[in-house]
Amino acid sequence: MEAGDATRFSGRTAWARSLETPLSSFLRTETGSATILLAAVVVALIWANIDLASYRKVWDTTLSIRIGDSGISSSS
């Protein structure tokens, strides 16, 4: 088997290989995931402390999925 054959028959499609970006590589690491989680926590804390009314509205929003006359609904 030649060197080119190993990459050609690696089991990954061209589409899957094109998804490999520096961002996806970074997010797969523990540091990358922790950074995203920490940023989300900081944004949530800032948002909750700047305008409590808008933060509460998100949690009080009713979620419903309807198809025709039937559906489901959830509110807190």
N, CA, C, O and CB atoms as a CASP TS submission, in Angstrom:
PFRMAT TS
TARGET T0000
AUTHOR 0000-0000-0000
METHOD Language model
MODEL 1
PARENT N/A
ATOM      1  N   MET     1       0.849  -1.172   0.000  1.00  0.00           N
ATOM      2  CA  MET     1       0.000   0.000   0.000  1.00  0.00           C
ATOM      3  C   MET     1       0.895   1.235   0.000  1.00  0.00           C
ATOM      4  O   MET     1       1.860   1.303   0.761  1.00  0.00           O
ATOM      5  CB  MET     1      -0.966  -0.002   1.222  1.00  0.00           C
ATOM      6  N   GLU     2       0.585   2.191  -0.833  1.00  0.00           N
ATOM      7  CA  GLU     2       1.374   3.406  -0.940  1.00  0.00           C
ATOM      8  C   GLU     2       0.948   4.407   0.125  1.00  0.00           C
ATOM      9  O   GLU     2      -0.101   4.249   0.750  1.00  0.00           O
ATOM     10  CB  GLU     2       1.236   4.019  -2.339  1.00  0.00           C
ATOM     11  N   ALA     3       1.761   5.433   0.329  1.00  0.00           N
ATOM     12  CA  ALA     3       1.480   6.438   1.355  1.00  0.00           C
ATOM     13  C   ALA     3       0.180   7.185   1.054  1.00  0.00           C
ATOM     14  O   ALA     3      -0.571   7.493   1.979  1.00  0.00           O
ATOM     15  CB  ALA     3       2.647   7.432   1.462  1.00  0.00           C
ATOM     16  N   GLY     4      -0.097   7.477  -0.188  1.00  0.00           N
ATOM     17  CA  GLY     4      -1.327   8.179  -0.557  1.00  0.00           C
ATOM     18  C   GLY     4      -2.566   7.352  -0.300  1.00  0.00           C
ATOM     19  O   GLY     4      -3.635   7.897  -0.026  1.00  0.00           O
ATOM     20  N   ASP     5      -2.430   6.017  -0.388  1.00  0.00           N
ATOM     21  CA  ASP     5      -3.572   5.137  -0.161  1.00  0.00           C
ATOM     22  C   ASP     5      -4.027   5.168   1.295  1.00  0.00           C
ATOM     23  O   ASP     5      -5.216   5.009   1.569  1.00  0.00           O
ATOM     24  CB  ASP     5      -3.224   3.712  -0.567  1.00  0.00           C
ATOM     25  N   ALA     6      -3.111   5.367   2.224  1.00  0.00           N
ATOM     26  CA  ALA     6      -3.460   5.371   3.645  1.00  0.00           C
ATOM     27  C   ALA     6      -4.396   6.532   3.975  1.00  0.00           C
ATOM     28  O   ALA     6      -5.346   6.362   4.739  1.00  0.00           O
ATOM     29  CB  ALA     6      -2.191   5.454   4.509  1.00  0.00           C
ATOM     30  N   THR     7      -4.139   7.693   3.413  1.00  0.00           N
ATOM     31  CA  THR     7      -5.021   8.829   3.692  1.00  0.00           C
ATOM     32  C   THR     7      -6.294   8.740   2.866  1.00  0.00           C
ATOM     33  O   THR     7      -7.352   9.194   3.302  1.00  0.00           O
ATOM     34  CB  THR     7      -4.300  10.154   3.407  1.00  0.00           C
ATOM     35  N   ARG     8      -6.199   8.161   1.684  1.00  0.00           N
ATOM     36  CA  ARG     8      -7.382   8.061   0.844  1.00  0.00           C
ATOM     37  C   ARG     8      -8.383   7.081   1.429  1.00  0.00           C
ATOM     38  O   ARG     8      -9.590   7.285   1.292  1.00  0.00           O
ATOM     39  CB  ARG     8      -6.998   7.641  -0.566  1.00  0.00           C
ATOM     40  N   PHE     9      -7.915   6.027   2.075  1.00  0.00           N
ATOM     41  CA  PHE     9      -8.797   5.014   2.650  1.00  0.00           C
ATOM     42  C   PHE     9      -8.799   5.069   4.170  1.00  0.00           C
ATOM     43  O   PHE     9      -8.817   4.029   4.828  1.00  0.00           O
ATOM     44  CB  PHE     9      -8.381   3.629   2.183  1.00  0.00           C
ATOM     45  N   SER    10      -8.781   6.260   4.726  1.00  0.00           N
ATOM     46  CA  SER    10      -8.715   6.405   6.179  1.00  0.00           C
ATOM     47  C   SER    10     -10.082   6.238   6.845  1.00  0.00           C
ATOM     48  O   SER    10     -10.175   6.276   8.072  1.00  0.00           O
ATOM     49  CB  SER    10      -8.136   7.761   6.535  1.00  0.00           C
ATOM     50  N   GLY    11     -11.136   6.056   6.060  1.00  0.00           N
ATOM     51  CA  GLY    11     -12.467   5.895   6.642  1.00  0.00           C
ATOM     52  C   GLY    11     -13.182   7.209   6.854  1.00  0.00           C
ATOM     53  O   GLY    11     -14.336   7.214   7.284  1.00  0.00           O
ATOM     54  N   ARG    12     -12.540   8.316   6.567  1.00  0.00           N
ATOM     55  CA  ARG    12     -13.161   9.634   6.709  1.00  0.00           C
ATOM     56  C   ARG    12     -13.494  10.172   5.334  1.00  0.00           C
ATOM     57  O   ARG    12     -12.696  10.062   4.403  1.00  0.00           O
ATOM     58  CB  ARG    12     -12.234  10.618   7.472  1.00  0.00           C
ATOM     59  N   THR    13     -14.651  10.742   5.212  1.00  0.00           N
ATOM     60  CA  THR    13     -15.049  11.314   3.931  1.00  0.00           C
ATOM     61  C   THR    13     -14.419  12.688   3.754  1.00  0.00           C
ATOM     62  O   THR    13     -13.907  13.273   4.709  1.00  0.00           O
ATOM     63  CB  THR    13     -16.582  11.409   3.828  1.00  0.00           C
ATOM     64  N   ALA    14     -14.458  13.191   2.540  1.00  0.00           N
ATOM     65  CA  ALA    14     -13.920  14.533   2.285  1.00  0.00           C
ATOM     66  C   ALA    14     -14.693  15.566   3.089  1.00  0.00           C
ATOM     67  O   ALA    14     -14.119  16.552   3.550  1.00  0.00           O
ATOM     68  CB  ALA    14     -13.979  14.873   0.777  1.00  0.00           C
ATOM     69  N   TRP    15     -15.993  15.345   3.259  1.00  0.00           N
ATOM     70  CA  TRP    15     -16.812  16.266   4.037  1.00  0.00           C
ATOM     71  C   TRP    15     -16.346  16.297   5.494  1.00  0.00           C
ATOM     72  O   TRP    15     -16.243  17.370   6.088  1.00  0.00           O
ATOM     73  CB  TRP    15     -18.298  15.865   3.956  1.00  0.00           C
ATOM     74  N   ALA    16     -16.069  15.143   6.065  1.00  0.00           N
ATOM     75  CA  ALA    16     -15.622  15.081   7.465  1.00  0.00           C
ATOM     76  C   ALA    16     -14.243  15.710   7.618  1.00  0.00           C
ATOM     77  O   ALA    16     -13.975  16.374   8.619  1.00  0.00           O
ATOM     78  CB  ALA    16     -15.594  13.621   7.962  1.00  0.00           C
ATOM     79  N   ARG    17     -13.372  15.511   6.643  1.00  0.00           N
ATOM     80  CA  ARG    17     -12.040  16.118   6.721  1.00  0.00           C
ATOM     81  C   ARG    17     -12.129  17.632   6.629  1.00  0.00           C
ATOM     82  O   ARG    17     -11.319  18.331   7.238  1.00  0.00           O
ATOM     83  CB  ARG    17     -11.134  15.577   5.609  1.00  0.00           C
ATOM     84  N   SER    18     -13.096  18.157   5.878  1.00  0.00           N
ATOM     85  CA  SER    18     -13.204  19.604   5.733  1.00  0.00           C
ATOM     86  C   SER    18     -13.740  20.262   7.004  1.00  0.00           C
ATOM     87  O   SER    18     -13.583  21.470   7.183  1.00  0.00           O
ATOM     88  CB  SER    18     -14.104  19.945   4.552  1.00  0.00           C
ATOM     89  N   LEU    19     -14.364  19.494   7.880  1.00  0.00           N
ATOM     90  CA  LEU    19     -14.872  20.048   9.138  1.00  0.00           C
ATOM     91  C   LEU    19     -13.771  20.246  10.174  1.00  0.00           C
ATOM     92  O   LEU    19     -13.989  20.918  11.182  1.00  0.00           O
ATOM     93  CB  LEU    19     -15.946  19.143   9.706  1.00  0.00           C
ATOM     94  N   GLU    20     -12.627  19.687   9.948  1.00  0.00           N
ATOM     95  CA  GLU    20     -11.515  19.809  10.881  1.00  0.00           C
ATOM     96  C   GLU    20     -10.937  21.217  10.781  1.00  0.00           C
ATOM     97  O   GLU    20     -10.184  21.521   9.855  1.00  0.00           O
ATOM     98  CB  GLU    20     -10.423  18.738  10.595  1.00  0.00           C
ATOM     99  N   THR    21     -11.286  22.061  11.722  1.00  0.00           N
ATOM    100  CA  THR    21     -10.820  23.441  11.740  1.00  0.00           C
ATOM    101  C   THR    21     -10.058  23.679  13.037  1.00  0.00           C
ATOM    102  O   THR    21     -10.175  22.896  13.979  1.00  0.00           O
ATOM    103  CB  THR    21     -12.007  24.441  11.598  1.00  0.00           C
ATOM    104  N   PRO    22      -9.291  24.736  13.088  1.00  0.00           N
ATOM    105  CA  PRO    22      -8.603  25.040  14.351  1.00  0.00           C
ATOM    106  C   PRO    22      -9.571  25.231  15.514  1.00  0.00           C
ATOM    107  O   PRO    22      -9.261  24.865  16.647  1.00  0.00           O
ATOM    108  CB  PRO    22      -7.755  26.287  14.192  1.00  0.00           C
ATOM    109  N   LEU    23     -10.746  25.805  15.236  1.00  0.00           N
ATOM    110  CA  LEU    23     -11.718  26.006  16.307  1.00  0.00           C
ATOM    111  C   LEU    23     -12.235  24.679  16.848  1.00  0.00           C
ATOM    112  O   LEU    23     -12.337  24.507  18.063  1.00  0.00           O
ATOM    113  CB  LEU    23     -12.881  26.853  15.811  1.00  0.00           C
ATOM    114  N   SER    24     -12.563  23.736  15.961  1.00  0.00           N
ATOM    115  CA  SER    24     -13.061  22.439  16.443  1.00  0.00           C
ATOM    116  C   SER    24     -11.964  21.680  17.181  1.00  0.00           C
ATOM    117  O   SER    24     -12.245  20.966  18.144  1.00  0.00           O
ATOM    118  CB  SER    24     -13.592  21.592  15.269  1.00  0.00           C
ATOM    119  N   SER    25     -10.736  21.826  16.744  1.00  0.00           N
ATOM    120  CA  SER    25      -9.625  21.187  17.461  1.00  0.00           C
ATOM    121  C   SER    25      -9.469  21.787  18.849  1.00  0.00           C
ATOM    122  O   SER    25      -9.228  21.064  19.816  1.00  0.00           O
ATOM    123  CB  SER    25      -8.312  21.333  16.673  1.00  0.00           C
ATOM    124  N   PHE    26      -9.607  23.119  18.953  1.00  0.00           N
ATOM    125  CA  PHE    26      -9.478  23.797  20.240  1.00  0.00           C
ATOM    126  C   PHE    26     -10.599  23.399  21.188  1.00  0.00           C
ATOM    127  O   PHE    26     -10.361  23.174  22.374  1.00  0.00           O
ATOM    128  CB  PHE    26      -9.473  25.310  20.046  1.00  0.00           C
ATOM    129  N   LEU    27     -11.822  23.312  20.669  1.00  0.00           N
ATOM    130  CA  LEU    27     -12.959  22.980  21.522  1.00  0.00           C
ATOM    131  C   LEU    27     -12.923  21.550  22.015  1.00  0.00           C
ATOM    132  O   LEU    27     -13.549  21.230  23.025  1.00  0.00           O
ATOM    133  CB  LEU    27     -14.240  23.220  20.784  1.00  0.00           C
ATOM    134  N   ARG    28     -12.200  20.680  21.321  1.00  0.00           N
ATOM    135  CA  ARG    28     -12.080  19.300  21.778  1.00  0.00           C
ATOM    136  C   ARG    28     -11.134  19.159  22.968  1.00  0.00           C
ATOM    137  O   ARG    28     -11.145  18.131  23.645  1.00  0.00           O
ATOM    138  CB  ARG    28     -11.603  18.423  20.643  1.00  0.00           C
ATOM    139  N   THR    29     -10.333  20.159  23.225  1.00  0.00           N
ATOM    140  CA  THR    29      -9.422  20.092  24.362  1.00  0.00           C
ATOM    141  C   THR    29     -10.147  20.515  25.634  1.00  0.00           C
ATOM    142  O   THR    29     -11.180  21.182  25.572  1.00  0.00           O
ATOM    143  CB  THR    29      -8.182  20.980  24.125  1.00  0.00           C
ATOM    144  N   GLU    30      -9.612  20.133  26.773  1.00  0.00           N
ATOM    145  CA  GLU    30     -10.220  20.505  28.047  1.00  0.00           C
ATOM    146  C   GLU    30     -10.142  22.015  28.269  1.00  0.00           C
ATOM    147  O   GLU    30     -11.068  22.614  28.816  1.00  0.00           O
ATOM    148  CB  GLU    30      -9.534  19.764  29.203  1.00  0.00           C
ATOM    149  N   THR    31      -9.049  22.620  27.849  1.00  0.00           N
ATOM    150  CA  THR    31      -8.888  24.061  28.016  1.00  0.00           C
ATOM    151  C   THR    31      -9.913  24.816  27.191  1.00  0.00           C
ATOM    152  O   THR    31     -10.504  25.786  27.665  1.00  0.00           O
ATOM    153  CB  THR    31      -7.475  24.494  27.625  1.00  0.00           C
ATOM    154  N   GLY    32     -10.128  24.379  25.965  1.00  0.00           N
ATOM    155  CA  GLY    32     -11.090  25.044  25.100  1.00  0.00           C
ATOM    156  C   GLY    32     -12.498  24.940  25.641  1.00  0.00           C
ATOM    157  O   GLY    32     -13.233  25.928  25.659  1.00  0.00           O
ATOM    158  N   SER    33     -12.879  23.763  26.078  1.00  0.00           N
ATOM    159  CA  SER    33     -14.224  23.569  26.636  1.00  0.00           C
ATOM    160  C   SER    33     -14.410  24.376  27.908  1.00  0.00           C
ATOM    161  O   SER    33     -15.467  24.973  28.114  1.00  0.00           O
ATOM    162  CB  SER    33     -14.482  22.085  26.918  1.00  0.00           C
ATOM    163  N   ALA    34     -13.405  24.402  28.757  1.00  0.00           N
ATOM    164  CA  ALA    34     -13.490  25.167  30.006  1.00  0.00           C
ATOM    165  C   ALA    34     -13.585  26.658  29.723  1.00  0.00           C
ATOM    166  O   ALA    34     -14.285  27.378  30.436  1.00  0.00           O
ATOM    167  CB  ALA    34     -12.275  24.878  30.898  1.00  0.00           C
ATOM    168  N   THR    35     -12.894  27.129  28.696  1.00  0.00           N
ATOM    169  CA  THR    35     -12.950  28.543  28.332  1.00  0.00           C
ATOM    170  C   THR    35     -14.350  28.935  27.887  1.00  0.00           C
ATOM    171  O   THR    35     -14.863  29.979  28.291  1.00  0.00           O
ATOM    172  CB  THR    35     -11.941  28.851  27.224  1.00  0.00           C
ATOM    173  N   ILE    36     -14.969  28.104  27.060  1.00  0.00           N
ATOM    174  CA  ILE    36     -16.329  28.384  26.595  1.00  0.00           C
ATOM    175  C   ILE    36     -17.307  28.370  27.774  1.00  0.00           C
ATOM    176  O   ILE    36     -18.172  29.241  27.869  1.00  0.00           O
ATOM    177  CB  ILE    36     -16.763  27.352  25.523  1.00  0.00           C
ATOM    178  N   LEU    37     -17.177  27.404  28.657  1.00  0.00           N
ATOM    179  CA  LEU    37     -18.052  27.315  29.819  1.00  0.00           C
ATOM    180  C   LEU    37     -17.883  28.526  30.738  1.00  0.00           C
ATOM    181  O   LEU    37     -18.870  29.088  31.213  1.00  0.00           O
ATOM    182  CB  LEU    37     -17.773  26.025  30.591  1.00  0.00           C
ATOM    183  N   LEU    38     -16.655  28.923  30.986  1.00  0.00           N
ATOM    184  CA  LEU    38     -16.385  30.081  31.837  1.00  0.00           C
ATOM    185  C   LEU    38     -16.945  31.357  31.213  1.00  0.00           C
ATOM    186  O   LEU    38     -17.513  32.192  31.917  1.00  0.00           O
ATOM    187  CB  LEU    38     -14.876  30.228  32.078  1.00  0.00           C
ATOM    188  N   ALA    39     -16.793  31.510  29.915  1.00  0.00           N
ATOM    189  CA  ALA    39     -17.332  32.693  29.229  1.00  0.00           C
ATOM    190  C   ALA    39     -18.855  32.724  29.334  1.00  0.00           C
ATOM    191  O   ALA    39     -19.432  33.789  29.550  1.00  0.00           O
ATOM    192  CB  ALA    39     -16.900  32.706  27.743  1.00  0.00           C
ATOM    193  N   ALA    40     -19.509  31.584  29.187  1.00  0.00           N
ATOM    194  CA  ALA    40     -20.968  31.523  29.297  1.00  0.00           C
ATOM    195  C   ALA    40     -21.428  31.895  30.705  1.00  0.00           C
ATOM    196  O   ALA    40     -22.434  32.586  30.867  1.00  0.00           O
ATOM    197  CB  ALA    40     -21.474  30.120  28.929  1.00  0.00           C
ATOM    198  N   VAL    41     -20.709  31.447  31.706  1.00  0.00           N
ATOM    199  CA  VAL    41     -21.052  31.768  33.095  1.00  0.00           C
ATOM    200  C   VAL    41     -20.905  33.263  33.351  1.00  0.00           C
ATOM    201  O   VAL    41     -21.763  33.873  33.989  1.00  0.00           O
ATOM    202  CB  VAL    41     -20.165  30.972  34.072  1.00  0.00           C
ATOM    203  N   VAL    42     -19.821  33.853  32.856  1.00  0.00           N
ATOM    204  CA  VAL    42     -19.593  35.289  33.047  1.00  0.00           C
ATOM    205  C   VAL    42     -20.687  36.100  32.359  1.00  0.00           C
ATOM    206  O   VAL    42     -21.201  37.060  32.934  1.00  0.00           O
ATOM    207  CB  VAL    42     -18.205  35.697  32.504  1.00  0.00           C
ATOM    208  N   VAL    43     -21.045  35.722  31.136  1.00  0.00           N
ATOM    209  CA  VAL    43     -22.106  36.429  30.414  1.00  0.00           C
ATOM    210  C   VAL    43     -23.426  36.311  31.162  1.00  0.00           C
ATOM    211  O   VAL    43     -24.153  37.298  31.279  1.00  0.00           O
ATOM    212  CB  VAL    43     -22.255  35.875  28.982  1.00  0.00           C
ATOM    213  N   ALA    44     -23.753  35.125  31.673  1.00  0.00           N
ATOM    214  CA  ALA    44     -25.006  34.936  32.417  1.00  0.00           C
ATOM    215  C   ALA    44     -25.024  35.766  33.693  1.00  0.00           C
ATOM    216  O   ALA    44     -26.053  36.351  34.030  1.00  0.00           O
ATOM    217  CB  ALA    44     -25.207  33.457  32.758  1.00  0.00           C
ATOM    218  N   LEU    45     -23.918  35.826  34.400  1.00  0.00           N
ATOM    219  CA  LEU    45     -23.862  36.631  35.631  1.00  0.00           C
ATOM    220  C   LEU    45     -24.011  38.111  35.332  1.00  0.00           C
ATOM    221  O   LEU    45     -24.722  38.821  36.043  1.00  0.00           O
ATOM    222  CB  LEU    45     -22.546  36.385  36.374  1.00  0.00           C
ATOM    223  N   ILE    46     -23.354  38.577  34.294  1.00  0.00           N
ATOM    224  CA  ILE    46     -23.466  39.988  33.923  1.00  0.00           C
ATOM    225  C   ILE    46     -24.898  40.310  33.508  1.00  0.00           C
ATOM    226  O   ILE    46     -25.463  41.318  33.933  1.00  0.00           O
ATOM    227  CB  ILE    46     -22.485  40.332  32.780  1.00  0.00           C
ATOM    228  N   TRP    47     -25.483  39.444  32.673  1.00  0.00           N
ATOM    229  CA  TRP    47     -26.848  39.665  32.188  1.00  0.00           C
ATOM    230  C   TRP    47     -27.841  39.672  33.351  1.00  0.00           C
ATOM    231  O   TRP    47     -28.741  40.511  33.390  1.00  0.00           O
ATOM    232  CB  TRP    47     -27.238  38.581  31.162  1.00  0.00           C
ATOM    233  N   ALA    48     -27.685  38.751  34.293  1.00  0.00           N
ATOM    234  CA  ALA    48     -28.615  38.665  35.424  1.00  0.00           C
ATOM    235  C   ALA    48     -28.501  39.877  36.333  1.00  0.00           C
ATOM    236  O   ALA    48     -29.485  40.272  36.959  1.00  0.00           O
ATOM    237  CB  ALA    48     -28.362  37.394  36.225  1.00  0.00           C
ATOM    238  N   ASN    49     -27.328  40.467  36.416  1.00  0.00           N
ATOM    239  CA  ASN    49     -27.141  41.593  37.319  1.00  0.00           C
ATOM    240  C   ASN    49     -27.387  42.945  36.666  1.00  0.00           C
ATOM    241  O   ASN    49     -27.606  43.929  37.373  1.00  0.00           O
ATOM    242  CB  ASN    49     -25.762  41.561  37.875  1.00  0.00           C
ATOM    243  N   ILE    50     -27.358  43.023  35.347  1.00  0.00           N
ATOM    244  CA  ILE    50     -27.618  44.291  34.680  1.00  0.00           C
ATOM    245  C   ILE    50     -29.108  44.557  34.587  1.00  0.00           C
ATOM    246  O   ILE    50     -29.571  45.633  34.964  1.00  0.00           O
ATOM    247  CB  ILE    50     -26.995  44.304  33.291  1.00  0.00           C
ATOM    248  N   ASP    51     -29.865  43.588  34.089  1.00  0.00           N
ATOM    249  CA  ASP    51     -31.301  43.786  33.896  1.00  0.00           C
ATOM    250  C   ASP    51     -32.036  42.519  34.331  1.00  0.00           C
ATOM    251  O   ASP    51     -32.244  41.605  33.533  1.00  0.00           O
ATOM    252  CB  ASP    51     -31.627  44.136  32.405  1.00  0.00           C
ATOM    253  N   LEU    52     -32.419  42.476  35.585  1.00  0.00           N
ATOM    254  CA  LEU    52     -33.066  41.298  36.141  1.00  0.00           C
ATOM    255  C   LEU    52     -34.396  41.004  35.463  1.00  0.00           C
ATOM    256  O   LEU    52     -34.782  39.841  35.343  1.00  0.00           O
ATOM    257  CB  LEU    52     -33.276  41.475  37.626  1.00  0.00           C
ATOM    258  N   ALA    53     -35.101  42.037  35.020  1.00  0.00           N
ATOM    259  CA  ALA    53     -36.415  41.828  34.396  1.00  0.00           C
ATOM    260  C   ALA    53     -36.282  41.034  33.100  1.00  0.00           C
ATOM    261  O   ALA    53     -37.074  40.125  32.852  1.00  0.00           O
ATOM    262  CB  ALA    53     -37.102  43.178  34.119  1.00  0.00           C
ATOM    263  N   SER    54     -35.294  41.364  32.272  1.00  0.00           N
ATOM    264  CA  SER    54     -35.149  40.629  31.016  1.00  0.00           C
ATOM    265  C   SER    54     -34.670  39.202  31.273  1.00  0.00           C
ATOM    266  O   SER    54     -35.043  38.282  30.546  1.00  0.00           O
ATOM    267  CB  SER    54     -34.173  41.355  30.079  1.00  0.00           C
ATOM    268  N   TYR    55     -33.857  39.018  32.289  1.00  0.00           N
ATOM    269  CA  TYR    55     -33.383  37.674  32.644  1.00  0.00           C
ATOM    270  C   TYR    55     -34.556  36.815  33.110  1.00  0.00           C
ATOM    271  O   TYR    55     -34.661  35.646  32.740  1.00  0.00           O
ATOM    272  CB  TYR    55     -32.291  37.746  33.749  1.00  0.00           C
ATOM    273  N   ARG    56     -35.440  37.402  33.927  1.00  0.00           N
ATOM    274  CA  ARG    56     -36.620  36.672  34.420  1.00  0.00           C
ATOM    275  C   ARG    56     -37.578  36.328  33.278  1.00  0.00           C
ATOM    276  O   ARG    56     -38.189  35.260  33.286  1.00  0.00           O
ATOM    277  CB  ARG    56     -37.357  37.504  35.488  1.00  0.00           C
ATOM    278  N   LYS    57     -37.712  37.219  32.302  1.00  0.00           N
ATOM    279  CA  LYS    57     -38.617  36.976  31.174  1.00  0.00           C
ATOM    280  C   LYS    57     -38.212  35.724  30.403  1.00  0.00           C
ATOM    281  O   LYS    57     -39.072  34.979  29.931  1.00  0.00           O
ATOM    282  CB  LYS    57     -38.636  38.186  30.233  1.00  0.00           C
ATOM    283  N   VAL    58     -36.928  35.494  30.275  1.00  0.00           N
ATOM    284  CA  VAL    58     -36.463  34.298  29.570  1.00  0.00           C
ATOM    285  C   VAL    58     -36.898  33.049  30.319  1.00  0.00           C
ATOM    286  O   VAL    58     -37.367  32.094  29.701  1.00  0.00           O
ATOM    287  CB  VAL    58     -34.930  34.318  29.407  1.00  0.00           C
ATOM    288  N   TRP    59     -36.752  33.038  31.629  1.00  0.00           N
ATOM    289  CA  TRP    59     -37.127  31.865  32.421  1.00  0.00           C
ATOM    290  C   TRP    59     -38.632  31.701  32.552  1.00  0.00           C
ATOM    291  O   TRP    59     -39.114  30.597  32.806  1.00  0.00           O
ATOM    292  CB  TRP    59     -36.511  31.953  33.792  1.00  0.00           C
ATOM    293  N   ASP    60     -39.390  32.797  32.381  1.00  0.00           N
ATOM    294  CA  ASP    60     -40.850  32.724  32.464  1.00  0.00           C
ATOM    295  C   ASP    60     -41.509  32.492  31.110  1.00  0.00           C
ATOM    296  O   ASP    60     -42.735  32.417  31.028  1.00  0.00           O
ATOM    297  CB  ASP    60     -41.392  33.992  33.073  1.00  0.00           C
ATOM    298  N   THR    61     -40.726  32.377  30.059  1.00  0.00           N
ATOM    299  CA  THR    61     -41.257  32.171  28.717  1.00  0.00           C
ATOM    300  C   THR    61     -41.866  30.777  28.600  1.00  0.00           C
ATOM    301  O   THR    61     -41.289  29.794  29.064  1.00  0.00           O
ATOM    302  CB  THR    61     -40.153  32.367  27.660  1.00  0.00           C
ATOM    303  N   THR    62     -43.029  30.706  27.979  1.00  0.00           N
ATOM    304  CA  THR    62     -43.691  29.427  27.749  1.00  0.00           C
ATOM    305  C   THR    62     -43.202  28.839  26.434  1.00  0.00           C
ATOM    306  O   THR    62     -43.201  29.516  25.405  1.00  0.00           O
ATOM    307  CB  THR    62     -45.233  29.591  27.738  1.00  0.00           C
ATOM    308  N   LEU    63     -42.796  27.606  26.469  1.00  0.00           N
ATOM    309  CA  LEU    63     -42.349  26.901  25.279  1.00  0.00           C
ATOM    310  C   LEU    63     -43.472  25.973  24.838  1.00  0.00           C
ATOM    311  O   LEU    63     -43.978  25.178  25.629  1.00  0.00           O
ATOM    312  CB  LEU    63     -41.025  26.107  25.544  1.00  0.00           C
ATOM    313  N   SER    64     -43.859  26.080  23.570  1.00  0.00           N
ATOM    314  CA  SER    64     -44.892  25.186  23.064  1.00  0.00           C
ATOM    315  C   SER    64     -44.553  24.763  21.644  1.00  0.00           C
ATOM    316  O   SER    64     -44.026  25.543  20.850  1.00  0.00           O
ATOM    317  CB  SER    64     -46.278  25.861  23.112  1.00  0.00           C
ATOM    318  N   ILE    65     -44.865  23.519  21.348  1.00  0.00           N
ATOM    319  CA  ILE    65     -44.684  22.953  20.022  1.00  0.00           C
ATOM    320  C   ILE    65     -46.045  22.433  19.582  1.00  0.00           C
ATOM    321  O   ILE    65     -46.633  21.574  20.239  1.00  0.00           O
ATOM    322  CB  ILE    65     -43.587  21.815  20.010  1.00  0.00           C
ATOM    323  N   ARG    66     -46.539  22.957  18.469  1.00  0.00           N
ATOM    324  CA  ARG    66     -47.863  22.585  18.005  1.00  0.00           C
ATOM    325  C   ARG    66     -47.803  22.109  16.570  1.00  0.00           C
ATOM    326  O   ARG    66     -47.112  22.692  15.734  1.00  0.00           O
ATOM    327  CB  ARG    66     -48.830  23.754  18.137  1.00  0.00           C
ATOM    328  N   ILE    67     -48.530  21.051  16.297  1.00  0.00           N
ATOM    329  CA  ILE    67     -48.720  20.546  14.943  1.00  0.00           C
ATOM    330  C   ILE    67     -50.221  20.351  14.782  1.00  0.00           C
ATOM    331  O   ILE    67     -50.814  19.452  15.378  1.00  0.00           O
ATOM    332  CB  ILE    67     -47.909  19.198  14.681  1.00  0.00           C
ATOM    333  N   GLY    68     -50.819  21.209  13.966  1.00  0.00           N
ATOM    334  CA  GLY    68     -52.270  21.153  13.823  1.00  0.00           C
ATOM    335  C   GLY    68     -52.956  21.518  15.120  1.00  0.00           C
ATOM    336  O   GLY    68     -52.659  22.554  15.715  1.00  0.00           O
ATOM    337  N   ASP    69     -53.877  20.670  15.565  1.00  0.00           N
ATOM    338  CA  ASP    69     -54.613  20.925  16.801  1.00  0.00           C
ATOM    339  C   ASP    69     -53.944  20.325  18.026  1.00  0.00           C
ATOM    340  O   ASP    69     -54.367  20.603  19.148  1.00  0.00           O
ATOM    341  CB  ASP    69     -56.007  20.386  16.683  1.00  0.00           C
ATOM    342  N   SER    70     -52.915  19.514  17.847  1.00  0.00           N
ATOM    343  CA  SER    70     -52.257  18.909  19.002  1.00  0.00           C
ATOM    344  C   SER    70     -50.889  19.513  19.223  1.00  0.00           C
ATOM    345  O   SER    70     -50.280  20.062  18.304  1.00  0.00           O
ATOM    346  CB  SER    70     -52.138  17.404  18.825  1.00  0.00           C
ATOM    347  N   GLY    71     -50.419  19.409  20.434  1.00  0.00           N
ATOM    348  CA  GLY    71     -49.113  19.958  20.761  1.00  0.00           C
ATOM    349  C   GLY    71     -48.775  19.767  22.219  1.00  0.00           C
ATOM    350  O   GLY    71     -49.552  19.205  22.991  1.00  0.00           O
ATOM    351  N   ILE    72     -47.604  20.243  22.579  1.00  0.00           N
ATOM    352  CA  ILE    72     -47.157  20.180  23.958  1.00  0.00           C
ATOM    353  C   ILE    72     -46.730  21.577  24.379  1.00  0.00           C
ATOM    354  O   ILE    72     -46.325  22.390  23.548  1.00  0.00           O
ATOM    355  CB  ILE    72     -45.997  19.155  24.133  1.00  0.00           C
ATOM    356  N   SER    73     -46.821  21.847  25.663  1.00  0.00           N
ATOM    357  CA  SER    73     -46.479  23.161  26.177  1.00  0.00           C
ATOM    358  C   SER    73     -45.797  22.999  27.526  1.00  0.00           C
ATOM    359  O   SER    73     -46.143  22.119  28.314  1.00  0.00           O
ATOM    360  CB  SER    73     -47.734  24.059  26.295  1.00  0.00           C
ATOM    361  N   SER    74     -44.828  23.860  27.774  1.00  0.00           N
ATOM    362  CA  SER    74     -44.120  23.804  29.045  1.00  0.00           C
ATOM    363  C   SER    74     -43.855  25.233  29.521  1.00  0.00           C
ATOM    364  O   SER    74     -43.410  26.086  28.754  1.00  0.00           O
ATOM    365  CB  SER    74     -42.787  22.999  28.912  1.00  0.00           C
ATOM    366  N   SER    75     -44.130  25.468  30.772  1.00  0.00           N
ATOM    367  CA  SER    75     -43.784  26.759  31.372  1.00  0.00           C
ATOM    368  C   SER    75     -43.249  26.479  32.760  1.00  0.00           C
ATOM    369  O   SER    75     -43.538  25.443  33.359  1.00  0.00           O
ATOM    370  CB  SER    75     -45.020  27.738  31.421  1.00  0.00           C
ATOM    371  N   SER    76     -42.460  27.423  33.265  1.00  0.00           N
ATOM    372  CA  SER    76     -41.856  27.194  34.583  1.00  0.00           C
ATOM    373  C   SER    76     -42.731  27.667  35.687  1.00  0.00           C
ATOM    374  O   SER    76     -42.368  27.547  36.857  1.00  0.00           O
ATOM    375  CB  SER    76     -40.528  27.869  34.685  1.00  0.00           C
TER
END
